[in-house]
């Protein structure tokens, strides 16, 4: 991935990325985003990377033999460790909306960060909020105290997180607003689109922040804003 684009994406929020996708596509109505309110362990930080997917469960004890569960767990960690960088762990809790098992806590966040991953996206549970290392945001479906019977069910398969389908290798951008999957065909134009968006927004934001802003100034600024958008 182009380092300059990666740096830009890490510095803008997810709504900006979604808007930029629509700019490149030339229309509104992009649907590749999460639904509902999520929680973010680092509200000021966005994550961007290629999805390394898995499914977990934890509401009830696993029914498979212990050695099978352990082997799959280590295969999961190997897959996360080896995922192409930059990478984001995208983990579906199949118990949602009744998820109780906090797969993401101090231990797993520390391990995944040490693997060099950019963050985690899940519809499941996060905990240990006061003890999580910085620099690895978790965007989760809920906060809770229990690890339940958390265990890995699948690795590398398509997952669904808060209405968003994510496949292994998809480019994901996520922050406190939720997440989007960036279509591959828009990536070449994404940097230019973000620059255009930010410049267009300044046409209305800069005048609105001046102390002498009034309705006449608003009309002029809004006309320029609308012309630039269309």
C-alpha positions in Angstrom: 0.0 0.0 0.0 1.2 3.5 -0.9 2.9 4.9 2.4 1.6 8.4 1.7 -2.0 7.2 1.3 -1.6 5.0 4.4 -0.4 8.0 6.4 -3.3 10.2 5.2 -5.9 7.5 6.0 -4.5 7.2 9.5 -5.0 11.0 10.1 -8.6 11.3 8.9 -11.8 10.0 10.4 -14.0 7.2 9.1 -16.8 9.6 7.9 -14.3 11.4 5.8 -13.2 8.1 4.2 -16.8 7.1 3.5 -17.5 10.5 1.9 -14.3 10.2 -0.1 -15.4 6.8 -1.4 -18.6 8.4 -2.7 -16.6 11.2 -4.3 -14.5 8.6 -6.2 -17.7 6.7 -7.1 -19.4 9.8 -8.2 -22.6 9.1 -6.3 -24.1 8.9 -2.8 -25.4 5.7 -1.3 -22.3 3.7 -0.4 -23.4 0.8 1.8 -20.1 -0.8 3.1 -20.2 0.5 6.6 -21.2 -0.7 10.1 -24.6 0.0 11.6 -25.4 1.0 15.2 -23.4 2.6 18.0 -20.0 1.0 18.8 -17.4 1.7 21.5 -13.8 2.7 20.8 -11.0 2.3 23.3 -9.0 5.1 21.7 -11.5 7.7 20.4 -8.8 9.9 19.0 -7.2 7.2 16.9 -8.2 5.7 13.6 -7.1 2.3 12.4 -6.4 1.3 8.8 -5.3 -2.0 7.4 -6.1 -5.2 5.6 -8.5 -7.5 7.4 -7.4 -10.7 9.1 -10.7 -12.3 9.9 -12.0 -14.8 12.4 -15.1 -15.9 14.3 -15.3 -16.6 18.0 -18.0 -17.6 20.5 -18.1 -17.6 24.3 -21.6 -17.7 25.6 -21.5 -21.4 26.3 -18.6 -23.8 26.7 -17.2 -25.2 23.4 -18.3 -28.7 22.4 -15.2 -29.8 20.6 -12.3 -31.6 22.2 -9.8 -29.5 24.2 -6.9 -30.3 21.8 -9.0 -29.2 18.8 -9.8 -25.9 20.5 -6.2 -25.3 21.5 -4.9 -26.1 18.1 -7.3 -23.7 16.4 -6.4 -21.0 19.0 -2.7 -21.3 18.0 -3.6 -21.3 14.3 -5.5 -18.1 14.9 -2.6 -16.4 16.6 -0.3 -17.6 13.7 -2.7 -16.2 11.2 -2.8 -12.8 12.9 1.0 -12.8 13.3 1.5 -13.5 9.6 -1.2 -11.3 8.2 0.0 -8.8 5.5 0.8 -5.4 7.0 -0.8 -3.1 7.7 -3.4 -5.4 9.2 -6.6 -5.1 11.3 -8.1 -8.0 13.3 -11.7 -8.3 12.3 -13.4 -10.8 14.7 -17.1 -11.7 14.6 -18.6 -12.9 17.8 -21.3 -15.3 16.6 -23.2 -14.9 19.9 -24.1 -11.3 19.0 -26.4 -9.7 20.1 -26.0 -11.8 23.2 -22.2 -11.7 23.3 -20.7 -11.8 26.8 -17.2 -13.1 26.3 -14.6 -10.2 26.2 -12.1 -11.7 23.8 -10.4 -8.3 23.7 -8.7 -7.3 27.0 -5.3 -6.5 28.3 -3.7 -9.8 27.2 -5.1 -10.1 23.7 -4.6 -6.4 22.9 -1.0 -6.5 24.1 -0.3 -9.6 22.0 -1.9 -8.4 18.8 -0.2 -5.0 19.1 3.1 -6.9 19.6 2.3 -8.8 16.3 2.4 -5.4 14.6 -1.3 -5.1 13.9 -3.1 -1.7 13.7 -6.2 -2.5 15.8 -9.3 -4.7 16.1 -12.8 -4.5 14.9 -15.5 -6.7 16.5 -19.2 -6.9 17.3 -18.1 -8.6 20.5 -17.0 -7.4 23.9 -13.9 -5.5 25.2 -12.8 -5.1 28.8 -9.8 -4.0 30.9 -10.2 -0.4 29.7 -7.8 1.0 32.2 -5.1 -1.4 31.4 -5.1 -1.6 27.6 -1.8 -0.5 25.9 -2.0 2.6 23.8 -1.6 2.5 20.1 -4.0 -0.4 19.4 -7.6 0.8 19.2 -10.4 -1.7 19.6 -13.8 -0.8 18.0 -16.3 -3.2 19.7 -19.9 -3.9 20.0 -20.0 -3.6 23.8 -18.0 -3.3 27.1 -18.3 -6.1 29.7 -16.4 -7.7 32.6 -16.4 -11.4 31.7 -14.2 -13.6 29.4 -17.0 -16.1 29.3 -16.0 -19.3 27.4 -14.2 -17.4 24.6 -12.8 -19.7 21.9 -12.0 -19.4 18.2 -14.5 -21.0 15.8 -13.2 -20.1 12.3 -10.1 -18.4 10.7 -9.9 -16.4 7.5 -13.6 -16.8 6.5 -15.9 -13.9 5.6 -17.4 -12.3 8.7 -20.2 -9.9 9.6 -19.6 -7.1 12.1 -22.5 -4.8 12.9 -24.1 -5.3 9.5 -20.7 -4.9 7.6 -19.5 -7.9 5.7 -15.7 -8.2 5.7 -13.6 -10.6 3.8 -10.0 -11.6 4.4 -7.7 -9.0 2.9 -10.4 -6.2 2.6 -9.0 -2.7 3.3 -10.7 -1.6 6.6 -10.9 1.9 8.1 -12.4 2.3 11.6 -12.6 4.7 14.4 -15.1 5.9 17.1 -17.8 6.2 14.4 -17.6 2.6 13.2 -15.9 1.1 10.2 -16.0 1.0 6.4 -14.6 -1.5 3.8 -12.8 0.5 1.1 -13.6 -1.0 -2.4 -10.3 -1.8 -4.2 -11.3 0.2 -7.3 -11.5 3.5 -5.4 -8.1 3.2 -3.7 -6.1 4.9 -6.5 -8.4 8.0 -6.3 -8.9 8.1 -2.6 -6.1 10.5 -1.6 -7.2 13.1 -4.2 -10.8 12.7 -3.1 -9.9 13.3 0.6 -8.0 16.4 -0.3 -10.9 17.7 -2.4 -13.3 17.0 0.5 -11.2 18.8 3.1 -10.7 21.8 0.8 -14.5 22.0 0.0 -15.4 21.9 3.7 -13.1 24.8 4.4 -15.2 27.0 2.0 -18.0 26.9 4.6 -16.1 26.2 7.8 -13.5 29.0 7.6 -16.2 31.8 7.2 -18.4 30.2 9.8 -15.6 30.4 12.4 -15.0 34.1 11.8 -16.4 36.5 14.5 -18.1 38.7 11.8 -20.0 35.7 10.3 -23.6 36.6 9.4 -26.4 35.3 7.2 -25.1 37.3 4.1 -21.7 35.7 4.6 -23.4 32.3 5.0 -25.2 32.7 1.7 -22.0 33.5 -0.2 -20.1 30.7 1.5 -22.8 28.1 1.1 -23.1 29.0 -2.6 -19.4 28.4 -3.1 -19.6 25.2 -1.0 -22.5 23.8 -3.0 -20.8 24.6 -6.3 -17.6 22.9 -5.2 -19.6 19.8 -4.1 -21.4 19.4 -7.4 
